[in-house]
Amino acid sequence: MNINIQKISKDRILINLEEFNRLIAKAEEAEKIVVNEINEDLNTYFIMKLQEESSSLDFLNDERENIYSVNDIKESYK
């Protein structure tokens, strides 16, 4: 049996509902499975977690990326 998943962090995956249901049906052949569904909006959590584990913005820590100075400011807001 093949199951398609998408890894979104070191310890999290996304799985399509149809694939999930196939997994549960297969597991229930061996024993009763209880699925506890958490109905929270985890989008912000996952976005933050992905950013935390990603290196996509690491370049901003490089001093060579500081290419602007106070002299570049054209308008100042108070």
N, C-alpha and C positions, 0 to 999 in steps of 0.2 A: 504494500500500500504506500503510495506517495502522498505526502502532505506538503502543500505550498505555504510558506511563511515568509514574512519580511522582518528581518532583524532591525530594530530601531534604537537599541542601546545594548550595552554589555549584558543586561539581564532582562530585556523586554523584547517581545516579538509582536507582530500583527498577524492575525490569521483571519481569513475570510470565514464568515459564519457557516457556509456550506461545508468547508473543510473541517471546521471545529466540530460540527454536528457529526460528520463521518468519524472523527477521532473518538468522540464520546460513544457513539454506537459501537465501535470496535472495542473500546475499553469495557463497555457494559457486557460484552460477551463473557468477560472474566469475572466481573463483580459490579455491583451497583455503584454508580458514580453520582455524586452530588456536586452540582455546579453552583457556586455562590457568585451571583452577578452584582458588581458594584456599579451603581448608577451615579457616579460623580463625573463632573467635567474634568477630565484629566488632560485635556489638550495643553493647557498652560504648563502643567507639571512636565509633560513629555517634551514640550518645546524647550523648557529650561534645562531638563536633563540632557537632551540631545546637545544643546549648546555647551553645557558643562563638559561633556565627554568628547566634544568635537575639537579639532584643532584649526578650524576654518578661520577663526579670528586671531590666532596667535601672532600673526604678522603685526598686529597693532602694538604688541609689546616691544617691537624692534624700534630702537631709537631713530633709525633711518626713516621711519614713517612719519616722524614729526617734521613735516615740511612747511608748516605754517607757523607764523609768529604773530605777536601782537601788532606788528607793523602791517600785517595783511588785512587788518580789520578796516572796513570802509564805513560802516555805520555802527554806532554803539547805542544800545537801548538801555533805558533806565527803568 
